[in-house]
């Protein structure tokens, strides 16, 4: 059973208990179960936030690798138009790296781009 299936099963089990507590009129138990459900939701949100942070770190590392490759190619490239293209790609990656680093520092981890970064 994967993580999503376990979370769904966990929620379903607690909701069954919640409904049973309501059906038998045990208000204290019902509120206790409600608290457990809310705590579980908070935990899931924290897990998603950590996954987003990990994705940002991974993306930053990938950008650094791409930039290192571009700089190595720049040292070897003699063609002016190719050098210009490589500098443009490096500049775009540098801007994206700054954006991602800012998100990571600020903790503003909304939806992330799914398809990595383009080098120009």
N, C-alpha and C positions, 0 to 999 in steps of 0.2 A: 504494500500500500504506500503510495507516494505522500509527500507532505500535504498537498492540497486535499487529498482524500482523507487523510487523518484529521485535518482541521475540520473538514465538513462533518465527519463522523463524530468528532468531539462536540461540535456545536449541536448537531442533531440529538446526541445523547443528553446534553444539558437542557435542550429545549423540551425533550420528552419529560425530564424530571420537573422542569418548570411548569409544564402543563399539568402534570400529576399533582404537584403541590397546590396549584390553583384550584384544581378539581376537588381536592379534599379540604380546601379552605385553610391550609397551613401558610398564613401570611409571612411568618418569620422565615420559614424555609424557602418560600417563593422569592423573597427579597435576597436571601443568601445566594440562591441560584442565579438571580439576576446580576448580583455583584460578580459572581464567577464568570458569567458570560461577558460582562463588560471588561473584566481583567483579561480574559482570553483575547478579546478584540484588541486591546492595547498591546498585548504581546505580539499579535500578528502584525500590527502597524510597526512596531519596533523591528521585527524581522524584515519587513519590506524596506524600511529605511536603511537597515544595515546592508541589505542586498543592493540597494541603489548606491550606497557609498562604495561598496566593493566594485560595482560596475564603473563608477567614476574613476576609482583608482586604476582599474584595468585600462580604461580608455586613456588616462593620462600616461600610463606606461607605454601604451601602443603609440601614442603621438610622439613620445620621446624617442622610441625606436625608429619611427619614420623620419623624424627630424635628423637623427644621427646618420641615417642612410643618405638623406639628401645632402647633408654637409660633406659626407665622404665623396659623393658624386660630384659635388661642386668643385672639390679640390682637383678632381681628375678631368673635368669637362673643359673643353676649349671653345666650343661653339657658343657664340654670344647669345643666340636665341634660346639655346638649351639652358644656359646659365640663368637667363632671365626667367624662363619657365620654372626652373628649380627654386630660384629665390622667391617667386610668387607662391609656389607650393609651400615653402618653408614659412612664409609670412602667414598664409592661411592656417597652417597648423599651429603656429605660435598664437594666433588670435583664438583658435579653438581651445588650445591648452589653457590660456588665460581665463576663458569663459568657464571651463570645467573646474579649474582650480578655485575660482571665485565661488562657484556653486558648492564645492566641497567645504570651503572655509565657512561659508554663510549657513550651511546646513539646509539650503533651499533645494531640496531634491525632488522636484516635480518630475513629470514624465521625461525620460531620457530618450535621445535619438537611438533608434534601433539598429541603424546600419553603419555605425562607426564613422570614420572621418574621410573626407575626400581631400586629396592632395592637390587639387587645382585642376 
